[in-house]
């Protein structure tokens, strides 16, 4: 997989298939922070069905994230291949989009 930064729109939906599994928790953390700052308080994380390893990684990250109010499996057609997350609004200023703080610099927000 290419290690150059991935440009992703901040629209409330992120597909983790674009990222290396080792980066999933960091990607989820940073994406949720920026969504909350932009006032996007319902986020869909697409992790796929597979064996459930990535889903468990996502759920673990969500349980630790301070902005997560709750999360559930998608009730739509993707069912347990996606997780819906409900966020509290970030206390950080919503002006501008911050640069990613992930050490690997895997995200560029657009």
C-alpha positions as CSV (number, residue, x, y, z in Angstrom):
1,X,0.0,0.0,0.0
2,X,1.2,3.5,-0.8
3,X,2.4,5.5,2.3
4,X,1.7,8.9,0.9
5,X,-1.0,11.0,2.6
6,X,-4.6,10.1,1.6
7,X,-6.9,13.0,0.9
8,X,-10.4,12.4,2.3
9,X,-13.4,14.6,2.4
10,X,-14.9,15.5,5.7
11,X,-18.5,14.5,5.0
12,X,-19.4,12.1,7.8
13,X,-18.5,8.9,5.9
14,X,-15.1,7.3,5.9
15,X,-14.2,4.0,4.2
16,X,-11.3,2.4,6.0
17,X,-10.6,0.1,3.0
18,X,-8.4,3.0,1.8
19,X,-6.0,2.7,4.7
20,X,-3.6,0.1,6.1
21,X,-5.2,-1.8,9.0
22,X,-2.4,-0.7,11.3
23,X,-3.5,2.9,10.8
24,X,-7.3,2.3,11.3
25,X,-7.5,3.4,15.0
26,X,-5.5,6.6,14.3
27,X,-7.5,7.4,11.2
28,X,-10.8,6.9,13.1
29,X,-9.6,9.1,16.0
30,X,-8.5,12.0,13.8
31,X,-11.5,11.8,11.5
32,X,-13.9,11.9,14.4
33,X,-12.1,14.9,15.9
34,X,-12.4,16.9,12.6
35,X,-16.0,15.8,12.0
36,X,-17.0,17.1,15.5
37,X,-15.1,20.4,15.0
38,X,-17.1,20.8,11.7
39,X,-20.4,20.1,13.4
40,X,-20.8,16.6,11.8
41,X,-22.1,14.7,14.8
42,X,-23.2,11.5,13.1
43,X,-20.5,9.5,11.3
44,X,-20.5,6.3,9.3
45,X,-17.4,4.3,9.4
46,X,-17.2,1.6,6.8
47,X,-14.9,-1.2,7.9
48,X,-16.3,-4.2,5.9
49,X,-17.6,-7.5,7.1
50,X,-14.7,-10.0,6.7
51,X,-13.7,-11.7,9.8
52,X,-14.5,-8.7,12.0
53,X,-10.9,-7.8,13.0
54,X,-11.2,-4.3,11.6
55,X,-14.6,-3.8,13.2
56,X,-13.2,-4.8,16.6
57,X,-10.3,-2.3,16.1
58,X,-12.8,0.4,15.3
59,X,-15.0,-0.4,18.3
60,X,-12.0,-0.4,20.6
61,X,-11.0,3.1,19.3
62,X,-14.6,4.3,19.7
63,X,-14.8,3.1,23.3
64,X,-11.8,5.2,24.2
65,X,-12.6,8.3,22.2
66,X,-13.7,11.2,24.4
67,X,-16.1,12.7,21.8
68,X,-18.1,9.5,21.2
69,X,-21.5,9.5,22.8
70,X,-22.6,6.1,21.4
71,X,-22.2,3.8,18.4
72,X,-24.1,1.0,16.8
73,X,-23.9,-1.3,13.7
74,X,-25.5,0.3,10.6
75,X,-29.1,-0.7,10.2
76,X,-28.9,-0.2,6.5
77,X,-27.8,-2.5,3.7
78,X,-24.2,-2.5,4.9
79,X,-25.4,-3.9,8.3
80,X,-22.4,-5.1,10.3
81,X,-20.0,-3.9,7.6
82,X,-20.3,-0.3,8.9
83,X,-20.7,1.4,12.3
84,X,-22.7,4.6,13.0
85,X,-21.1,6.9,15.5
86,X,-22.8,9.7,17.4
87,X,-20.5,12.5,18.6
88,X,-20.6,15.4,21.0
89,X,-19.6,18.7,19.6
90,X,-15.9,19.5,20.0
91,X,-14.9,22.3,22.3
92,X,-12.2,23.4,19.7
93,X,-13.0,26.3,17.4
94,X,-14.8,25.2,14.2
95,X,-12.9,27.7,12.2
96,X,-10.6,26.1,9.5
97,X,-9.6,22.5,9.3
98,X,-6.7,21.5,11.4
99,X,-3.7,19.7,10.0
100,X,-3.6,16.0,11.0
101,X,-1.7,15.2,14.2
102,X,-1.1,11.6,13.3
103,X,2.6,10.9,13.4
104,X,2.5,9.0,10.1
105,X,0.8,11.9,8.4
106,X,-1.6,9.6,6.7
107,X,-4.5,12.1,6.3
108,X,-5.0,15.3,4.4
109,X,-8.4,16.9,5.0
110,X,-10.2,18.4,2.0
